[in-house]
């Protein structure tokens, strides 16, 4: 079922992408920094779910706050003729990698614990089988 959803989502995304208008070069820096800020917040939300301290209010305020602040920095940088948005990209991408490391460690630890549990249950079954004989 999940694979069907992924395939349908990819097809819909491709159709929407083909039929959508092209973003002007003037606004592409604003859109790119807003997307990076939103992705940073999403990865932060996933990491907080993994840590079991997710709060929807913090997530939503971070999502919109980071996006608006990053767009404002980009606008200010354009007015000053300085690429300030590059600093925001460095910060957001650094935080995304940190959150991705937290998520990765969580799933690696979960997978390792599952393997260890299977080994222990397999040893117990073998010991029970040997004692029965």
ABEGO torsion letter per residue (X at the ends): XAAAAAAAAAAAAAAAAAABBBBBAAAAAAAAAAAAAAAAAAAAAAAAAAAGABBAAAAAAAAAAAAAAAAAAAAAAAAAGBBAAAAAAAAAAAAAAAAAAAAAAAAAAAAAAAAAAAAAAAAAAAAAAAAAX
